[in-house]
Amino acid sequence: MAYRCKLAFLYCCKYLGLFGVARLLTRRELRVLCYHGFSFRDEHAFRPKLFMRPETFARRMALLAARGHQVLPLGEALDRLDRGTLPDAAVAITVDDGWYGFLRFGAPELARRNFPATVYLTTYYAEKQAPIFKVLVEYLFWSSTAATLDLDGLADGLGGQVDLADPAARGRARDAVIECGDERLDARARTALAHALAGRLGLDPAPIAGLRMFELTTLDEAKQYARYGIDVQLHTHTHRISADDRAAAEAEVMKNRALLSAVTDAPIVHFCYPSGLHHPRQYEWLRALGIVSATTTVAGLHYPGEERMAVARLIDGEDVTDIEFEAELAGLGPLLRRTRRAVADAG
Ligand SMILES: [Zn+2]
């Protein structure tokens, strides 16, 4: 009900012309959009924040064009923000992780509209050419309609019969398989485990593998981004960055950068925090590595003079309706959040 009220409120705001007012008030601020993967089948129903239908993405891009937002490469947008020459309500498009579905569906859509973008590519699974094990296993458990699962002999450390109708038991089994794969197996063995699991869950792993639903692009494929006008940038090697251990954090970035240097000739100086997790302690570590911007998953606009190692973004997903997306893009969502925070602080 609250959600329906929110949507009705947004339609009223739009009708009253408040989207235009918000856009005017926030015109100097940069809108950095954030996307992830794309659906081949029903992945958007499984994880609507992680996977978007290609047609939803096409609709969003059409809206950017219809509302006259200029889309700039991230680096240029940030430079022009500093110099005060950013076009009004300018947009930069960023895409996290480097899912194969983005190369397949998202990149051609962007090229059709001449929209530049930045893809943050995490390199471990790109190099191994294996599906992202955790997401694949979660998908298998989500899509199975089997009543029971026999874990005996599936892998060392796994065993027992699971009643899949019991959500808690189902969740425990899923987590045990993920933990087993992560801690005991290499990428190839993890994939074999996921395929065996699919069989026991009554699913056919062949189409999932054939479509590459849960894979990233290979490093070789990522070279194709240049011809779509898409810049390849940093997202760590194994999709994690320490907030306590500087050497470990640096190693993640440097390994990622070393592998990406074979993919692109452009300077590799933009970073995206994996899973959005960041700490002010990391800002100086990143600057020392020559990084000039780091994006988060904090929802908001990026304004002149703001911390460049914590760039807020507008997070789009299949769970975001068109009216919500339009409100965020206009700056109304960010303005309302800012106002709420100010009122809370004052109180
Ligand atoms: Zn990520």
Boltz pocket constraint, residues with backbone or C-beta under 6 A from the ligand:
constraints:
  - pocket:
      binder: B
      contacts: [[A, 96], [A, 97], [A, 235], [A, 239], [A, 273], [A, 274], [A, 275]]
      max_distance: 6.0
